Amino acid sequence: MGKPKRWIIPDIHGCAETLKAAFDQIIRPRKKDGLYFLGDYIDRGPDSKGAMDFIMDLETQGYKVHRLMGNHEEVMLRAHEASRHHRKGFLTRKPAAVREWEEKGSAGAMQSFGIDEPKQLPAKYLEWTRQLGYYTVLDDYLLVHAGLNFELDDPFSDRHAMLWIRKFNVDPAKINFKTIIHGHAPQSLEQIKQNLTEINSGHIDLDNGIYMPHKVGFGNLCVLELNAWEL
């Protein structure tokens, strides 16, 4: 049967059809394989609900799914909470958290759920999102959505950085000399391939900006199989 494979799947951003195609054509998982999702399942793309449904279905079928929180999920949860407590009035502005989600591309996400306001998000998806982890530790690797704040003695104490940080310098001793694999900040396909052959920085960003198909070098869902180190 062979050794269980370990698939790392970064930012999906509502591109459910691309995700399904990757599983049908490339990943083709066995029940013993590990499926590691790095967050940002929603926003920008056309079918956030479909992307979440697909992952939920994998879990229901008994696949070994490991899923992390992305900054877009955090923003969605904040928008939902703010929307619940907001009282509409003629001169009342939308809550800041709702406006922030709009800036992150909530229109497509809400349309996929068939809702008009964040407070209408179905409980099933909110609960699933609240249960997302912040990082996963493997033998030689550390998986996280965005990165870690190595300015702190304990980089694991900064959850905000795990979801939002853009630039950081790895201090290997603080993470037991593991390589960080993350998404969050779109990189060109050429840069991603180069990073996989030259791990000089101690971290690898797999996000190719799946929602940017019209930008040269971007617009793909890049999936990494750890054992073979194959993109």
KOLLUMFI-502950 format. One record per residue (C-alpha): y, x, z; residue number from 1; chain; residue in three letters. Coordinates in pm, 1 decimal. Example, Ala and Ser with C-alpha at 12.3 -4.5 7.8 and 13.67 -1.06 7.14 Angstrom:
residues 2
{rec {-450.0 1230.0 780.0} 1 A ALA} {rec {-106.0 1367.0 714.0} 2 A SER} 
***
This chain:
residues 231
{rec {0.0 0.0 0.0} 1 A MET} {rec {234.0 296.5 55.0} 2 A GLY} {rec {496.6 368.5 315.5} 3 A LYS} {rec {744.3 86.4 390.2} 4 A PRO} {rec {1059.6 124.8 185.1} 5 A LYS} {rec {1405.9 106.4 340.7} 6 A ARG} {rec {1670.1 -61.5 127.6} 7 A TRP} {rec {2039.4 -27.6 214.2} 8 A ILE} {rec {2251.7 -309.3 68.1} 9 A ILE} {rec {2631.2 -286.2 105.3} 10 A PRO} {rec {2914.7 -534.4 47.4} 11 A ASP} {rec {2805.8 -846.9 -146.5} 12 A ILE} {rec {3132.1 -1043.9 -132.1} 13 A HIS} {rec {2997.1 -1378.1 -243.4} 14 A GLY} {rec {2826.0 -1242.0 -555.7} 15 A CYS} {rec {2502.9 -1426.5 -480.9} 16 A ALA} {rec {2364.8 -1412.8 -836.9} 17 A GLU} {rec {2401.4 -1035.1 -846.1} 18 A THR} {rec {2226.1 -1010.3 -510.3} 19 A LEU} {rec {1937.8 -1226.7 -632.9} 20 A LYS} {rec {1908.4 -1021.3 -952.6} 21 A ALA} {rec {1891.6 -698.9 -750.1} 22 A ALA} {rec {1602.9 -841.3 -547.4} 23 A PHE} {rec {1420.7 -981.5 -850.1} 24 A ASP} {rec {1458.8 -677.2 -1073.7} 25 A GLN} {rec {1489.3 -374.6 -847.0} 26 A ILE} {rec {1410.7 -424.3 -478.9} 27 A ILE} {rec {1113.4 -662.0 -505.2} 28 A ARG} {rec {1053.2 -629.6 -131.5} 29 A PRO} {rec {725.4 -637.9 52.0} 30 A ARG} {rec {710.6 -797.6 393.4} 31 A LYS} {rec {679.3 -456.9 559.2} 32 A LYS} {rec {985.3 -307.1 388.0} 33 A ASP} {rec {1314.3 -280.1 575.6} 34 A GLY} {rec {1616.4 -463.2 431.5} 35 A LEU} {rec {1942.1 -332.2 578.1} 36 A TYR} {rec {2261.2 -524.5 498.9} 37 A PHE} {rec {2594.4 -357.0 577.0} 38 A LEU} {rec {2818.7 -664.6 604.8} 39 A GLY} {rec {3086.7 -839.0 396.5} 40 A ASP} {rec {2861.6 -1111.7 260.1} 41 A TYR} {rec {3157.3 -1341.4 193.4} 42 A ILE} {rec {3495.9 -1375.3 16.3} 43 A ASP} {rec {3633.6 -1266.4 -320.7} 44 A ARG} {rec {3320.1 -1363.3 -517.4} 45 A GLY} {rec {3218.0 -1717.7 -621.2} 46 A PRO} {rec {2931.3 -1802.5 -385.1} 47 A ASP} {rec {2962.5 -1682.6 -24.9} 48 A SER} {rec {2739.7 -1964.0 98.5} 49 A LYS} {rec {2473.2 -1873.9 -157.3} 50 A GLY} {rec {2475.0 -1509.4 -46.6} 51 A ALA} {rec {2431.0 -1609.0 317.3} 52 A MET} {rec {2163.9 -1865.1 226.0} 53 A ASP} {rec {1967.9 -1599.7 35.8} 54 A PHE} {rec {1960.3 -1363.5 333.4} 55 A ILE} {rec {1876.1 -1646.9 572.9} 56 A MET} {rec {1587.3 -1741.9 345.7} 57 A ASP} {rec {1454.9 -1385.2 354.0} 58 A LEU} {rec {1454.6 -1406.1 734.1} 59 A GLU} {rec {1279.2 -1742.5 729.2} 60 A THR} {rec {1009.7 -1596.7 503.4} 61 A GLN} {rec {943.3 -1319.9 753.3} 62 A GLY} {rec {1102.4 -1021.4 580.3} 63 A TYR} {rec {1232.9 -740.0 801.4} 64 A LYS} {rec {1604.5 -813.0 770.2} 65 A VAL} {rec {1863.2 -609.8 961.5} 66 A HIS} {rec {2219.0 -736.3 917.4} 67 A ARG} {rec {2555.2 -601.4 1025.4} 68 A LEU} {rec {2897.7 -755.6 1071.3} 69 A MET} {rec {3170.0 -680.3 817.9} 70 A GLY} {rec {3544.4 -717.5 860.5} 71 A ASN} {rec {3541.7 -1026.6 637.1} 72 A HIS} {rec {3297.4 -1201.1 869.8} 73 A GLU} {rec {3515.0 -1114.8 1168.6} 74 A GLU} {rec {3821.4 -1257.6 992.8} 75 A VAL} {rec {3629.9 -1575.7 906.9} 76 A MET} {rec {3529.9 -1627.9 1270.0} 77 A LEU} {rec {3889.2 -1576.2 1387.0} 78 A ARG} {rec {4016.9 -1818.6 1123.8} 79 A ALA} {rec {3763.3 -2080.2 1229.3} 80 A HIS} {rec {3864.8 -2052.1 1594.6} 81 A GLU} {rec {4236.1 -2066.7 1514.0} 82 A ALA} {rec {4185.3 -2363.6 1282.1} 83 A SER} {rec {3997.1 -2555.1 1550.5} 84 A ARG} {rec {4287.8 -2528.7 1794.8} 85 A HIS} {rec {4568.1 -2576.8 1544.9} 86 A HIS} {rec {4769.8 -2897.3 1555.7} 87 A ARG} {rec {4920.9 -2981.1 1222.7} 88 A LYS} {rec {5284.3 -3076.6 1208.5} 89 A GLY} {rec {5556.0 -3109.0 947.7} 90 A PHE} {rec {5713.1 -2775.7 1041.5} 91 A LEU} {rec {5400.4 -2606.3 1176.1} 92 A THR} {rec {5285.7 -2293.2 995.9} 93 A ARG} {rec {4921.7 -2216.0 944.4} 94 A LYS} {rec {4782.9 -1989.8 1218.8} 95 A PRO} {rec {4806.6 -1619.1 1144.3} 96 A ALA} {rec {4427.7 -1584.3 1148.6} 97 A ALA} {rec {4393.0 -1854.3 881.3} 98 A VAL} {rec {4655.3 -1686.2 663.8} 99 A ARG} {rec {4477.1 -1352.9 707.5} 100 A GLU} {rec {4151.2 -1503.1 583.2} 101 A TRP} {rec {4334.8 -1647.5 283.2} 102 A GLU} {rec {4461.9 -1297.6 202.9} 103 A GLU} {rec {4102.8 -1170.6 221.2} 104 A LYS} {rec {3983.7 -1421.2 -38.6} 105 A GLY} {rec {3879.4 -1725.5 160.6} 106 A SER} {rec {3944.7 -1974.6 -122.4} 107 A ALA} {rec {3619.7 -1900.1 -302.9} 108 A GLY} {rec {3425.4 -1892.1 23.1} 109 A ALA} {rec {3552.7 -2229.9 138.2} 110 A MET} {rec {3490.4 -2378.8 -203.8} 111 A GLN} {rec {3127.8 -2260.7 -189.7} 112 A SER} {rec {3091.8 -2445.1 142.6} 113 A PHE} {rec {3268.3 -2752.2 6.1} 114 A GLY} {rec {3534.5 -2747.4 278.7} 115 A ILE} {rec {3915.3 -2753.4 294.6} 116 A ASP} {rec {3978.6 -2589.2 631.4} 117 A GLU} {rec {3806.9 -2309.3 828.5} 118 A PRO} {rec {3736.3 -2547.4 1116.4} 119 A LYS} {rec {3494.5 -2733.6 887.1} 120 A GLN} {rec {3259.2 -2435.6 851.6} 121 A LEU} {rec {2902.0 -2547.6 931.4} 122 A PRO} {rec {2774.1 -2444.9 1275.4} 123 A ALA} {rec {2458.8 -2288.7 1126.3} 124 A LYS} {rec {2660.0 -2023.9 940.3} 125 A TYR} {rec {2896.7 -1957.7 1228.0} 126 A LEU} {rec {2608.3 -1895.3 1467.5} 127 A GLU} {rec {2435.1 -1667.3 1216.7} 128 A TRP} {rec {2757.2 -1470.2 1176.6} 129 A THR} {rec {2813.8 -1437.6 1551.1} 130 A ARG} {rec {2470.1 -1277.6 1584.5} 131 A GLN} {rec {2546.1 -995.5 1341.0} 132 A LEU} {rec {2517.9 -644.5 1482.6} 133 A GLY} {rec {2773.0 -364.8 1462.5} 134 A TYR} {rec {2552.4 -65.4 1381.1} 135 A TYR} {rec {2189.4 31.3 1327.5} 136 A THR} {rec {2034.4 364.3 1425.8} 137 A VAL} {rec {1750.0 504.6 1214.2} 138 A LEU} {rec {1575.2 840.7 1235.5} 139 A ASP} {rec {1828.4 1057.7 1050.5} 140 A ASP} {rec {2081.6 789.4 964.0} 141 A TYR} {rec {2336.2 561.5 1125.4} 142 A LEU} {rec {2427.7 241.7 941.4} 143 A LEU} {rec {2764.1 72.2 996.7} 144 A VAL} {rec {2998.6 -141.6 788.4} 145 A HIS} {rec {3308.5 79.1 775.1} 146 A ALA} {rec {3264.7 391.4 987.7} 147 A GLY} {rec {3330.8 527.1 1337.2} 148 A LEU} {rec {3632.7 646.8 1532.8} 149 A ASN} {rec {3548.8 1007.1 1617.8} 150 A PHE} {rec {3883.2 1053.6 1794.8} 151 A GLU} {rec {3712.2 894.2 2096.8} 152 A LEU} {rec {3458.3 1063.0 2322.5} 153 A ASP} {rec {3231.2 765.8 2255.9} 154 A ASP} {rec {3280.5 646.2 1895.5} 155 A PRO} {rec {3045.2 353.0 1961.4} 156 A PHE} {rec {3300.3 202.3 2201.4} 157 A SER} {rec {3540.4 110.9 1919.6} 158 A ASP} {rec {3404.0 -199.1 1748.1} 159 A ARG} {rec {3724.6 -253.8 1555.6} 160 A HIS} {rec {3678.8 80.6 1381.0} 161 A ALA} {rec {3319.6 -7.6 1289.9} 162 A MET} {rec {3456.3 -296.7 1083.6} 163 A LEU} {rec {3792.7 -170.1 961.2} 164 A TRP} {rec {3832.0 209.4 957.8} 165 A ILE} {rec {3903.1 364.0 617.9} 166 A ARG} {rec {3926.0 735.8 679.1} 167 A LYS} {rec {3745.8 937.8 943.5} 168 A PHE} {rec {3607.9 1285.9 997.5} 169 A ASN} {rec {3253.7 1294.4 1129.6} 170 A VAL} {rec {3182.3 1485.4 1450.3} 171 A ASP} {rec {2804.6 1528.1 1407.5} 172 A PRO} {rec {2738.8 1607.7 1773.4} 173 A ALA} {rec {2869.4 1264.2 1879.3} 174 A LYS} {rec {2605.9 1082.8 1668.8} 175 A ILE} {rec {2311.0 1314.6 1723.7} 176 A ASN} {rec {2365.4 1481.7 1385.5} 177 A PHE} {rec {2280.0 1173.0 1183.1} 178 A LYS} {rec {2429.4 1087.5 843.4} 179 A THR} {rec {2644.5 773.7 836.6} 180 A ILE} {rec {2580.9 524.6 556.1} 181 A ILE} {rec {2843.9 254.4 517.0} 182 A HIS} {rec {3040.2 33.5 277.2} 183 A GLY} {rec {3383.6 -130.2 316.4} 184 A HIS} {rec {3602.4 98.1 101.2} 185 A ALA} {rec {3519.8 72.9 -271.6} 186 A PRO} {rec {3425.4 399.1 -440.6} 187 A GLN} {rec {3369.4 466.9 -810.0} 188 A SER} {rec {3010.9 487.9 -927.6} 189 A LEU} {rec {3064.2 853.3 -1016.1} 190 A GLU} {rec {3190.2 927.2 -664.9} 191 A GLN} {rec {2898.1 747.9 -501.4} 192 A ILE} {rec {2646.5 945.1 -708.8} 193 A LYS} {rec {2823.4 1269.9 -626.8} 194 A GLN} {rec {2825.8 1188.4 -255.2} 195 A ASN} {rec {2450.5 1129.0 -263.4} 196 A LEU} {rec {2388.7 1478.8 -399.3} 197 A THR} {rec {2649.2 1655.6 -183.5} 198 A GLU} {rec {2648.1 1515.7 170.4} 199 A ILE} {rec {2925.2 1745.9 285.5} 200 A ASN} {rec {3129.5 1490.6 477.9} 201 A SER} {rec {2844.4 1356.9 691.1} 202 A GLY} {rec {2890.7 1004.5 558.4} 203 A HIS} {rec {2812.0 811.7 238.9} 204 A ILE} {rec {3003.0 504.9 117.7} 205 A ASP} {rec {2790.2 275.9 -103.8} 206 A LEU} {rec {3055.8 13.6 -180.1} 207 A ASP} {rec {3127.0 2.2 -556.1} 208 A ASN} {rec {3360.0 -298.2 -538.9} 209 A GLY} {rec {3117.6 -558.5 -669.2} 210 A ILE} {rec {3406.7 -804.2 -716.0} 211 A TYR} {rec {3597.7 -565.6 -949.0} 212 A MET} {rec {3393.9 -575.6 -1272.6} 213 A PRO} {rec {3703.6 -522.4 -1489.1} 214 A HIS} {rec {3792.8 -191.1 -1324.0} 215 A LYS} {rec {3632.4 110.0 -1493.2} 216 A VAL} {rec {3360.6 265.2 -1276.1} 217 A GLY} {rec {3343.7 -32.3 -1039.2} 218 A PHE} {rec {3187.6 -378.8 -1023.8} 219 A GLY} {rec {2826.8 -298.4 -932.1} 220 A ASN} {rec {2605.1 -373.5 -634.4} 221 A LEU} {rec {2471.7 -29.0 -543.7} 222 A CYS} {rec {2147.0 -32.7 -346.7} 223 A VAL} {rec {2002.4 281.9 -186.0} 224 A LEU} {rec {1632.2 328.0 -110.6} 225 A GLU} {rec {1630.7 575.1 175.7} 226 A LEU} {rec {1281.3 719.3 149.6} 227 A ASN} {rec {1317.6 822.5 -215.5} 228 A ALA} {rec {1696.4 875.2 -179.0} 229 A TRP} {rec {1730.7 674.6 -498.1} 230 A GLU} {rec {2036.2 470.1 -598.0} 231 A LEU} 
***
